Amino acid sequence: MSRPTSLTPPPEAVVPQPHPDAPSPGTELGEHYSDCFGCGEAAPGGLRLRTRAGEGVSVDAEFTVTAQHQGAPGLAHGGLLTCAFDEALGAIGYMLHTTAVTGHLETDFRRPVPVGSTLYIHAWCEAVAGRKIYSRAVGRLDAADGPIAVEAAALFVSVGLEHFVDNGRAEEVRRVLDNPDLIKSGRAFEVNP
Ligand SMILES: CCCCCCCCCCCCCC(=O)SCCNC(=O)CCNC(=O)[C@H](O)C(C)(C)COP(=O)(O)OP(=O)(O)OC[C@H]1O[C@@H](n2cnc3c(N)ncnc32)[C@H](O)[C@@H]1OP(=O)(O)O
């Protein structure tokens, strides 16, 4: 039987502080994995989301919609917009010093997002309960104070390295284990200024 999904933090949840070694506000977080569709430079047609540490447990990101991201003519595909939010919300893990995967993600599409426009995404953590991370994000059109185009809410769940090693296709896992520099998020925890 599937578990009930919920984006409401339980009563024992706490509002988190950034990890003591979290990147300082404004720090570029870069790609977490070179082949990641959300942020990787090597991913063909990828979103190439650029993410920076924000104030508190938050991140800011920009995503420019290209012709490869269309759903309707000249408009961004909703699924790809959701991907951009998944990526931005996942980057909150940098601020908590944990690696987390998406358990549940909801997206509200408020306005169409044209090709050529840039979404300014602000994502923040509302609460943490054990391994569960409750976060929200808002995306504004063409400026950090532009009109809201997309909003999202998510539950991420912290996982260990074994999540990826045990579940990923052996070929890619081996390539990454042989060259850990492909996983930039691991390195990011070491180069924090
Ligand atoms: C090689 C190294 C690579 C490193 C690369 C870094 C890449 C980063 C990538 C980022 C890429 C971008 C991001 C991406 O795209 S990540 C890709 C998309 N996401 C996934 O593939 C995740 C697939 N799901 C799972 O693997 C498991 O279900 C997880 C790990 C999530 C939990 O299974 P696990 O067996 O571990 O734990 P648990 O079942 O005891 O659950 C724990 C708690 O969580 C609660 N819960 C769980 N799900 C839900 C739900 N849907 N609604 C409400 N609640 C939910 C659950 O009730 C429980 O609560 P409680 O009973 O404790 O109160």
The ligand as an SDF file (V2000), in Angstrom:
LIG
                    3D

 63 65  0  0  0  0  0  0  0  0999 V2000
   27.2180    8.5530   -6.2480 C   0  0  0  0  0  0  0  0  0  0  0  0
   26.8390    9.7900   -5.3880 C   0  0  0  0  0  0  0  0  0  0  0  0
   25.8260   10.7040   -6.0210 C   0  0  0  0  0  0  0  0  0  0  0  0
   25.4180   11.9460   -5.1790 C   0  0  0  0  0  0  0  0  0  0  0  0
   24.6340   12.8770   -6.0740 C   0  0  0  0  0  0  0  0  0  0  0  0
   23.7400   13.8620   -5.3300 C   0  0  0  0  0  0  0  0  0  0  0  0
   22.5740   14.0730   -6.2290 C   0  0  0  0  0  0  0  0  0  0  0  0
   21.4010   14.8050   -5.6160 C   0  0  0  0  0  0  0  0  0  0  0  0
   20.2550   14.6140   -6.5970 C   0  0  0  0  0  0  0  0  0  0  0  0
   19.2370   15.7090   -6.5350 C   0  0  0  0  0  0  0  0  0  0  0  0
   18.4580   15.7060   -7.8540 C   0  0  0  0  0  0  0  0  0  0  0  0
   17.2450   16.5660   -7.7880 C   0  0  0  0  0  0  0  0  0  0  0  0
   16.2030   15.9140   -6.9490 C   0  0  0  0  0  0  0  0  0  0  0  0
   15.6580   14.6850   -7.6560 C   0  0  0  0  0  0  0  0  0  0  0  0
   15.1190   14.7360   -8.7160 O   0  0  0  0  0  0  0  0  0  0  0  0
   15.8230   13.2020   -6.8270 S   0  0  0  0  0  0  0  0  0  0  0  0
   15.0300   12.0070   -7.9580 C   0  0  0  0  0  0  0  0  0  0  0  0
   13.5700   11.7950   -7.6840 C   0  0  0  0  0  0  0  0  0  0  0  0
   13.3420   11.1500   -6.4130 N   0  0  0  0  0  0  0  0  0  0  0  0
   13.5680    9.8290   -6.2050 C   0  0  0  0  0  0  0  0  0  0  0  0
   14.0100    9.1200   -7.0710 O   0  0  0  0  0  0  0  0  0  0  0  0
   13.2600    9.3050   -4.8430 C   0  0  0  0  0  0  0  0  0  0  0  0
   12.5780    7.9390   -4.9460 C   0  0  0  0  0  0  0  0  0  0  0  0
   12.0750    7.5290   -3.6190 N   0  0  0  0  0  0  0  0  0  0  0  0
   12.8920    6.9070   -2.7440 C   0  0  0  0  0  0  0  0  0  0  0  0
   14.0340    6.5670   -3.0540 O   0  0  0  0  0  0  0  0  0  0  0  0
   12.3280    6.6450   -1.3720 C   0  0  0  0  0  0  0  0  0  0  0  0
   10.9260    6.5730   -1.4000 O   0  0  0  0  0  0  0  0  0  0  0  0
   12.7960    7.7330   -0.3410 C   0  0  0  0  0  0  0  0  0  0  0  0
   14.3350    7.7960   -0.2750 C   0  0  0  0  0  0  0  0  0  0  0  0
   12.2400    9.1230   -0.6990 C   0  0  0  0  0  0  0  0  0  0  0  0
   12.2390    7.3650    1.0410 C   0  0  0  0  0  0  0  0  0  0  0  0
   12.5490    6.0260    1.3010 O   0  0  0  0  0  0  0  0  0  0  0  0
   13.3350    5.5310    2.6030 P   0  0  0  0  0  0  0  0  0  0  0  0
   13.1910    4.0530    2.6580 O   0  0  0  0  0  0  0  0  0  0  0  0
   14.7220    6.0910    2.6280 O   0  0  0  0  0  0  0  0  0  0  0  0
   12.6000    6.2260    3.7960 O   0  0  0  0  0  0  0  0  0  0  0  0
   11.0970    6.0120    4.3130 P   0  0  0  0  0  0  0  0  0  0  0  0
   10.2230    5.3460    3.3160 O   0  0  0  0  0  0  0  0  0  0  0  0
   11.1790    5.4410    5.6850 O   0  0  0  0  0  0  0  0  0  0  0  0
   10.6460    7.5510    4.3910 O   0  0  0  0  0  0  0  0  0  0  0  0
   11.2730    8.4210    5.3060 C   0  0  0  0  0  0  0  0  0  0  0  0
   10.2130    9.3760    5.8150 C   0  0  0  0  0  0  0  0  0  0  0  0
    9.7780   10.1960    4.6940 O   0  0  0  0  0  0  0  0  0  0  0  0
    8.3490    9.9990    4.5030 C   0  0  0  0  0  0  0  0  0  0  0  0
    8.0970   10.0280    3.0640 N   0  0  0  0  0  0  0  0  0  0  0  0
    8.8340    9.4480    2.0850 C   0  0  0  0  0  0  0  0  0  0  0  0
    8.2820    9.7000    0.8930 N   0  0  0  0  0  0  0  0  0  0  0  0
    7.1780   10.4470    1.1230 C   0  0  0  0  0  0  0  0  0  0  0  0
    6.1960   11.0260    0.2910 C   0  0  0  0  0  0  0  0  0  0  0  0
    6.2350   10.8780   -1.0310 N   0  0  0  0  0  0  0  0  0  0  0  0
    5.2210   11.7440    0.8690 N   0  0  0  0  0  0  0  0  0  0  0  0
    5.1580   11.9190    2.2170 C   0  0  0  0  0  0  0  0  0  0  0  0
    6.0830   11.3870    3.0540 N   0  0  0  0  0  0  0  0  0  0  0  0
    7.0470   10.6590    2.5090 C   0  0  0  0  0  0  0  0  0  0  0  0
    8.0120    8.6490    5.1190 C   0  0  0  0  0  0  0  0  0  0  0  0
    6.6530    8.5710    5.4670 O   0  0  0  0  0  0  0  0  0  0  0  0
    8.9440    8.6650    6.3190 C   0  0  0  0  0  0  0  0  0  0  0  0
    8.3740    9.4990    7.3110 O   0  0  0  0  0  0  0  0  0  0  0  0
    8.4200    9.0240    8.8450 P   0  0  0  0  0  0  0  0  0  0  0  0
    7.7420    7.7040    8.8970 O   0  0  0  0  0  0  0  0  0  0  0  0
    9.8870    8.9530    9.1960 O   0  0  0  0  0  0  0  0  0  0  0  0
    7.7120   10.1100    9.6070 O   0  0  0  0  0  0  0  0  0  0  0  0
  1  2  1  0
  2  3  1  0
  3  4  1  0
  4  5  1  0
  5  6  1  0
  6  7  1  0
  7  8  1  0
  8  9  1  0
  9 10  1  0
 10 11  1  0
 11 12  1  0
 12 13  1  0
 13 14  1  0
 14 15  2  0
 14 16  1  0
 16 17  1  0
 17 18  1  0
 18 19  1  0
 19 20  1  0
 20 21  2  0
 20 22  1  0
 22 23  1  0
 23 24  1  0
 24 25  1  0
 25 26  2  0
 25 27  1  0
 27 28  1  0
 27 29  1  0
 29 30  1  0
 29 31  1  0
 29 32  1  0
 32 33  1  0
 33 34  1  0
 34 35  2  0
 34 36  1  0
 34 37  1  0
 37 38  1  0
 38 39  2  0
 38 40  1  0
 38 41  1  0
 41 42  1  0
 42 43  1  0
 43 44  1  0
 43 58  1  0
 44 45  1  0
 45 46  1  0
 45 56  1  0
 46 47  1  0
 46 55  1  0
 47 48  2  0
 48 49  1  0
 49 50  1  0
 49 55  2  0
 50 51  1  0
 50 52  2  0
 52 53  1  0
 53 54  2  0
 54 55  1  0
 56 57  1  0
 56 58  1  0
 58 59  1  0
 59 60  1  0
 60 61  2  0
 60 62  1  0
 60 63  1  0
M  END
$$$$
